[in-house]
């Protein structure tokens, strides 16, 4: 193979690569903001959190309901949790949610999606291709 043919092949390969292959930005778990009203805790920014995590607000609500063993429902773009809970406890639960349902266990990137593979919820990483079964929420 001559050098001109090799350079043409390399140029062709680079032309077919996507514009941005790797994201170098640092992922940070969003902080939630809550407010206690009577015997109910309201998470005000649940919609923004669900958008950033690429998971539905209903999925996050179901996770909080199971973790805190109390009803959690979506109302007026807010998550209402029965009971009085501090921001710190809720943020710790959110970190747990991110660890189990958002971050890839292999490369630790948030570029994942949840899919059903043969009736098993599976976390599929778009960055490295890893697959991991997760417990249903």
C-alpha positions in Angstrom: 0.0 0.0 0.0 1.5 3.3 -1.0 1.4 6.4 1.3 -1.1 8.3 -0.9 -3.7 5.5 -0.7 -3.2 5.3 3.0 -3.7 9.0 3.5 -6.9 8.9 1.5 -8.2 6.1 3.6 -7.4 8.0 6.8 -9.1 11.1 5.5 -12.1 9.1 4.5 -12.3 7.5 8.0 -12.0 10.9 9.7 -14.7 12.4 7.5 -17.1 9.6 8.5 -16.6 10.2 12.3 -19.3 12.1 14.1 -18.6 15.7 15.0 -18.4 15.2 18.7 -17.5 11.7 19.9 -16.7 12.3 23.6 -18.1 14.8 26.0 -15.6 16.2 28.4 -18.0 18.1 30.6 -18.3 16.9 34.2 -21.7 15.5 35.2 -23.0 16.7 38.5 -26.1 15.4 40.3 -28.6 18.2 40.4 -29.6 19.4 43.9 -33.3 19.3 44.7 -35.1 22.1 46.5 -37.8 21.1 48.9 -40.3 22.8 51.2 -42.3 21.4 54.1 -46.0 22.4 54.2 -47.8 20.8 57.1 -47.2 17.1 56.9 -46.2 17.2 53.2 -42.8 17.8 51.7 -42.8 19.4 48.2 -39.9 19.0 45.8 -40.2 22.1 43.7 -37.6 21.4 40.9 -38.5 17.7 40.1 -39.2 18.5 36.5 -35.8 20.1 36.0 -34.1 17.2 37.7 -35.9 14.6 35.6 -34.9 16.5 32.4 -31.3 16.6 33.4 -31.2 12.9 34.4 -33.3 11.9 31.3 -35.7 9.9 33.5 -39.4 10.5 34.0 -40.5 12.5 37.0 -43.0 9.6 37.7 -40.1 7.1 37.9 -38.3 9.4 40.4 -41.5 9.7 42.4 -41.9 6.0 42.5 -38.3 5.6 43.7 -38.9 8.1 46.5 -42.1 6.4 47.4 -40.3 3.0 47.8 -37.2 4.4 49.5 -39.1 6.5 52.0 -42.0 4.0 52.5 -44.6 6.8 52.0 -46.8 8.0 49.2 -45.2 10.3 46.6 -47.3 11.8 43.8 -46.8 14.4 41.1 -49.0 17.5 41.4 -48.6 20.8 39.6 -45.1 20.0 38.4 -44.0 19.3 42.0 -43.4 16.1 43.8 -45.5 15.8 46.9 -44.2 13.3 49.5 -46.3 12.6 52.6 -44.1 13.3 55.7 -41.5 15.8 56.7 -38.1 15.2 55.1 -34.9 17.3 55.2 -33.1 18.4 52.0 -30.1 16.4 53.0 -32.0 13.1 53.2 -33.8 13.7 49.9 -30.5 14.6 48.2 -28.9 11.4 49.5 -31.8 9.4 48.0 -31.4 11.2 44.7 -27.7 10.4 44.7 -28.7 6.7 45.2 -31.2 6.9 42.3 -28.5 8.4 40.0 -26.0 5.7 41.0 -28.5 2.8 40.3 -30.6 4.2 37.5 -28.5 6.8 35.6 -24.7 6.3 35.8 -23.1 3.4 33.9 -21.4 1.0 36.2 -18.5 0.5 33.9 -17.5 4.0 32.7 -19.5 6.1 35.2 -21.0 8.3 32.5 -24.6 9.5 32.5 -25.2 8.7 28.8 -27.6 5.8 29.6 -31.1 4.7 28.8 -33.4 2.2 30.4 -34.8 -0.5 28.1 -36.7 -3.7 28.6 -34.8 -6.7 27.3 -36.7 -9.9 27.6 -38.9 -8.4 30.4 -35.8 -7.3 32.4 -35.2 -3.6 33.0 -31.7 -3.0 31.6 -29.4 0.1 31.8 -27.7 0.5 28.4 -24.8 2.8 28.1 -24.5 4.9 24.9 -20.9 5.7 25.6 -19.3 2.3 26.2 -22.1 -0.1 25.3 -22.3 -1.8 28.7 -25.5 -3.4 29.8 -26.6 -4.0 33.4 -29.9 -5.3 34.7 -31.5 -3.0 37.3 -34.2 -3.7 39.8 -37.6 -2.4 38.7 -38.7 0.9 40.2 
